[in-house]
Amino acid sequence: MASLHLTGCSVMAVAGAAVTVVATTVSTGATVVETTVSTGAKVVETTVDVVATGVKAAVGRDED
């Protein structure tokens, strides 16, 4: 289980014991923070855009 905590929100990615890459990108203006965790055989990608009006999250999975 991979758990990612961001300012103002919480993103958790769970794929059993087979999570290979968890990539999280947080954009706040011109600042970009990217975190990658490797643990298994699947790909979970999370992108969070923090804007003045709120938070938008798009999650995509690619399972081989």
N, C-alpha and C positions, 0 to 999 in steps of 0.2 A: 504494500500500500504506500502510495506517495501522497503526501499532504503538503499543499502550498498555501501559505497565508499571506495575503496582500493587504496593504493599508486600505481600510474601508470595506473589504470584502474577503471572502475565503473561498479558495478553489481547491477541491479535493479530487484526485484522480485515482480510481481503484480498478485494477484489472487482475484480480487474484494475485498470484505470485509471479505473473509474467508481464510486468511492465518494463519495457526496454528503455524508452526515452520519454521523459516528461519535459516538455519545453514550454516555459511560460514567459511571455513577453508583456511588459507593462509599459504603456506609453503615456507620458504626462508632459505635453508640450514637446520640448526638444530632448527630453530625457528618456532613454530606453534602457530597461533592466531586463536581462535575459538569464533564465536559470535552466540548466539541463541536468537531469538525473537519470542515470542508466542502471537498470536492475534486472532486465529479463528479455522478453520476445515480442513485445507489442509497442506501438507508437501512439502516444497520447499528446496532442498539442493543444495548448490553451492560449488564447490571445485576449488580453484585457486592455481596453482603451479607456482611460480615465479622463473624462471631460468635465467642464464646469457644470453641466446639466445632470450628470449622473455617470453610471458605469455600464458599459456594453461588453458582453462576454460572448465569444464565439468558440465553441469547442468542436474539434474534429478528431476522429479516430481512424487509424489505419491498421487493421489487424491482418497479419499474414497467415 
